[in-house]
Amino acid sequence: MNKVLVGGVAVALLAAGGYVGATWYVGQKIDGALDSNAAALGKYKIIKQEKRQFDKGLFSSVELVTYRIGCAEGLEGSPFAGTEGTLTLKNTISHNPFAPTVKTEIILDEKTRAELAKVFKGQEPLSIVTRVSLDGSYQTEISSPAFVHEDAQGKLDWKGISATVKSDQQLSFADFNLKMSGLSFSAGSGEALSLGEVTYTAATKKSAEGLYAGKGSMVLAGMELKGQNDGVPMVLKTGKLELSSDSSVEGGLMKGSAKGTLAGLSYNGKAIGDIGIDYELARIDAAAVKKINDNSIDNLLQCHYDPMKDMQVLQEAVMAILKKDPSYTQKIALKTPEGESSLNLKVASKGLTEADLHGIDSVLPKLDASVKLQVPSELVNRLIRDVRPAEEVEMTQAMVSEGLNQAAAQGFVVLDSKLIKSDFELKNGQMLLNGQPFDPSMLMGL
């Protein structure tokens, strides 16, 4: 036989053997992970495996498993008490070493499938595919197609949704990408809702304390809501909404911030302005937050409900947080042609102990806080003109003006030719309102 041919056959056999070996290895790894997951779920009372059939093969495997989910008992007094249902999943596992995947199908009864077919018109309602890497990381892709459905309640035009989740077996990180292409709904009575495209992304890592922290962002292209208010047609409309967040855990303390803008807010075709938000949390005890999360999740998974214990866990965690001198700041601003309206809030504790919480007189010296508010006077007048019927504008403006003058006379607000302002400050146990000593008992007479 030709030596070249013999060599070629040998290489082909080796390659085939290597492929089969790699396929076997991938199958063992993925099938083993599904076995481990099935065993892990058995630890929780809220999910019970009623039936599982796992047909393992060299090139592919199929798992058919039925779960009973819910708590028939054990959550007395909670909203989840006595709720149970079954869920059957079919996982088809491809052992292809170059592209190992798990395709997950939700097995529905004939009646449910028939009802969904009316909506999705022959399309599969849901697609779930998980792509697995040999290093243990995975990427799950979830999608649902667009459809148009109309019935007696109204017409829904759903543009479809897709999402991607990335992580690993240890859940050491979690990355998310979501895109909802928009929707519109209209009812025969005239109500209507329209949402533009929504996108969301997040990249997080698990800290040593077990909390996920990282960066995230969301964008909504716009929204329009139509309806009636006391029989008067109403149209609320916005432009683009943009939100971003950033969190981290360092030295056992968590901090987080978020910023956002909402452009082009209008009511019945009349512009209101643009809204901006900005907030920050700092020096939050990460272990205490994890304790609250774990208690809530474990109680649900184990069908356990104990309000007294929950309250105790919450109190202990809050006390641990307060001991680390947390702080919170927030600014909400509305930008309009008349100027900027804003609400600024700052709160921080310093050296609070459990004993201090027994009385307001011991708490106040250990809190620093401030609230600053300003609103352009002309904006108030314009909003009254835009919202109220023409015959009621003058009377409403007079009532608002009288109320503001009374508040100014009592020192609650400061009025000038352009702005309505109020400035509250708490420092070292002393309260000032618009620069003057403030006694909270003054509010009792209002």
NORSUL-V396583 format. One record per residue. N is the residue number from 1. PSI is psi as a letter, one per 20 degrees, with the letter a starting at -180 (999 if undefined). Layout:
<<N	PSI> <N	PSI>>
This chain:
<<1	q> <2	p> <3	h> <4	g> <5	g> <6	g> <7	h> <8	g> <9	g> <10	g> <11	g> <12	g> <13	g> <14	g> <15	g> <16	g> <17	g> <18	g> <19	g> <20	g> <21	g> <22	h> <23	g> <24	g> <25	g> <26	g> <27	g> <28	g> <29	g> <30	g> <31	h> <32	h> <33	h> <34	h> <35	g> <36	g> <37	g> <38	g> <39	h> <40	h> <41	h> <42	i> <43	i> <44	p> <45	h> <46	i> <47	p> <48	p> <49	o> <50	h> <51	p> <52	p> <53	p> <54	o> <55	o> <56	p> <57	r> <58	g> <59	h> <60	r> <61	q> <62	p> <63	p> <64	o> <65	p> <66	p> <67	q> <68	o> <69	p> <70	a> <71	o> <72	h> <73	r> <74	i> <75	k> <76	p> <77	i> <78	r> <79	i> <80	j> <81	p> <82	j> <83	p> <84	q> <85	r> <86	q> <87	p> <88	p> <89	q> <90	o> <91	o> <92	o> <93	p> <94	p> <95	j> <96	o> <97	h> <98	h> <99	m> <100	p> <101	q> <102	o> <103	p> <104	p> <105	p> <106	o> <107	o> <108	q> <109	r> <110	h> <111	g> <112	g> <113	h> <114	g> <115	g> <116	h> <117	h> <118	h> <119	g> <120	i> <121	l> <122	i> <123	q> <124	p> <125	h> <126	p> <127	p> <128	o> <129	p> <130	p> <131	p> <132	p> <133	q> <134	i> <135	j> <136	i> <137	q> <138	r> <139	o> <140	p> <141	p> <142	p> <143	q> <144	p> <145	r> <146	q> <147	r> <148	p> <149	p> <150	p> <151	a> <152	h> <153	h> <154	a> <155	p> <156	p> <157	n> <158	p> <159	i> <160	r> <161	q> <162	q> <163	q> <164	p> <165	p> <166	p> <167	a> <168	r> <169	h> <170	i> <171	l> <172	i> <173	r> <174	o> <175	p> <176	q> <177	p> <178	q> <179	o> <180	o> <181	i> <182	r> <183	r> <184	q> <185	p> <186	p> <187	q> <188	h> <189	i> <190	i> <191	q> <192	q> <193	p> <194	p> <195	p> <196	a> <197	p> <198	p> <199	q> <200	p> <201	q> <202	q> <203	o> <204	q> <205	q> <206	p> <207	r> <208	h> <209	i> <210	j> <211	q> <212	p> <213	q> <214	b> <215	q> <216	q> <217	q> <218	q> <219	p> <220	p> <221	h> <222	r> <223	q> <224	p> <225	p> <226	q> <227	b> <228	q> <229	o> <230	l> <231	i> <232	p> <233	q> <234	p> <235	o> <236	p> <237	q> <238	q> <239	b> <240	p> <241	p> <242	p> <243	q> <244	q> <245	q> <246	p> <247	q> <248	r> <249	p> <250	p> <251	k> <252	j> <253	p> <254	q> <255	q> <256	q> <257	q> <258	q> <259	q> <260	q> <261	q> <262	o> <263	q> <264	l> <265	p> <266	q> <267	o> <268	l> <269	i> <270	p> <271	p> <272	g> <273	a> <274	p> <275	p> <276	q> <277	q> <278	o> <279	r> <280	p> <281	q> <282	q> <283	l> <284	p> <285	o> <286	h> <287	h> <288	g> <289	g> <290	h> <291	g> <292	g> <293	g> <294	g> <295	g> <296	g> <297	g> <298	g> <299	g> <300	g> <301	h> <302	j> <303	l> <304	p> <305	o> <306	n> <307	h> <308	g> <309	g> <310	g> <311	h> <312	g> <313	g> <314	g> <315	g> <316	g> <317	g> <318	g> <319	g> <320	h> <321	g> <322	h> <323	i> <324	j> <325	m> <326	r> <327	q> <328	p> <329	q> <330	q> <331	p> <332	p> <333	q> <334	o> <335	p> <336	r> <337	h> <338	i> <339	a> <340	p> <341	q> <342	q> <343	o> <344	p> <345	p> <346	p> <347	p> <348	q> <349	r> <350	o> <351	k> <352	p> <353	r> <354	h> <355	h> <356	h> <357	i> <358	i> <359	q> <360	h> <361	h> <362	h> <363	g> <364	g> <365	i> <366	k> <367	p> <368	p> <369	q> <370	q> <371	p> <372	p> <373	p> <374	q> <375	p> <376	p> <377	g> <378	h> <379	g> <380	g> <381	g> <382	g> <383	h> <384	g> <385	h> <386	h> <387	g> <388	q> <389	q> <390	h> <391	i> <392	i> <393	g> <394	g> <395	g> <396	g> <397	h> <398	g> <399	g> <400	g> <401	g> <402	g> <403	g> <404	g> <405	h> <406	g> <407	h> <408	h> <409	h> <410	i> <411	j> <412	h> <413	r> <414	p> <415	p> <416	a> <417	i> <418	h> <419	q> <420	o> <421	q> <422	p> <423	o> <424	q> <425	p> <426	p> <427	p> <428	k> <429	i> <430	p> <431	p> <432	p> <433	o> <434	l> <435	i> <436	q> <437	p> <438	p> <439	o> <440	h> <441	i> <442	h> <443	h> <444	h> <445	i> <446	999>>
